[in-house]
Amino acid sequence: MCFLVQKTPREAAVGRPRTDRKIARISVSLDDQDYQVLREIADKNDVSAAWIVRRAVSEFLDRKSADQNEVWPEKVAGR
């Protein structure tokens, strides 16, 4: 499996873009296999795992806001 992350020139130069917005921190637990794949992708793209997670969340929220009528699948027990 090969994943390449496209960074904007600014992201490539400085990492996380600076902003005047407040930043919130969260903690996410991943199973070991998901974490290892995430680390491999990050290493191959010379970015942090946190950068990939921020990018993934941003893209997910963009898709969700574009389709307000999407129905969520049933919640997994215990989550």
C-alpha positions in Angstrom: 0.0 0.0 0.0 1.4 3.4 -1.0 0.1 6.7 0.3 1.6 10.0 -0.7 0.4 13.2 0.9 0.3 16.4 -1.2 1.4 19.4 0.7 0.9 23.0 -0.3 4.2 24.9 -0.8 3.6 26.7 2.5 2.9 23.4 4.4 6.0 21.9 2.9 8.1 24.9 4.0 6.8 25.4 7.5 4.7 22.4 8.6 1.5 23.4 10.4 0.2 26.7 9.0 0.1 29.5 11.6 -3.2 30.9 12.4 -4.9 33.3 14.8 -7.6 30.7 15.6 -7.6 28.9 18.9 -6.2 25.4 18.8 -7.8 22.6 20.7 -6.1 19.4 21.7 -7.6 16.0 21.7 -6.3 12.5 22.5 -7.1 9.6 20.1 -6.4 5.9 20.7 -5.6 3.8 17.7 -5.0 0.1 17.5 -1.4 -0.9 17.0 -1.8 -1.8 13.3 -3.5 1.5 12.4 -0.8 3.4 14.3 2.0 1.5 12.5 0.5 2.3 9.1 0.0 5.9 10.1 3.7 6.2 11.2 4.9 4.6 7.9 2.8 7.1 5.9 4.1 10.0 7.9 7.7 8.8 7.6 7.5 8.3 3.9 6.0 11.8 3.5 8.3 13.6 5.9 5.4 14.8 8.1 4.2 14.0 11.6 1.5 11.6 12.4 -0.3 14.6 14.0 -0.1 16.5 10.6 -1.8 13.5 8.9 -4.5 13.3 11.5 -5.2 17.1 11.3 -5.4 16.9 7.5 -7.7 13.8 7.6 -10.0 15.5 10.1 -10.1 18.7 8.0 -10.9 16.7 4.8 -13.6 14.7 6.7 -15.3 17.8 8.0 -15.2 19.4 4.5 -17.0 16.3 3.1 -19.5 16.3 6.0 -20.4 19.9 5.6 -20.8 19.4 1.8 -23.4 16.6 2.4 -25.5 17.7 5.4 -28.1 15.0 4.7 -25.7 12.1 5.0 -27.0 9.5 7.5 -24.4 8.1 9.9 -24.1 4.3 10.3 -25.2 2.9 13.6 -22.8 3.7 16.5 -20.4 0.9 17.4 -21.2 -0.4 20.9 -19.0 1.1 23.6 -17.9 4.1 21.5 
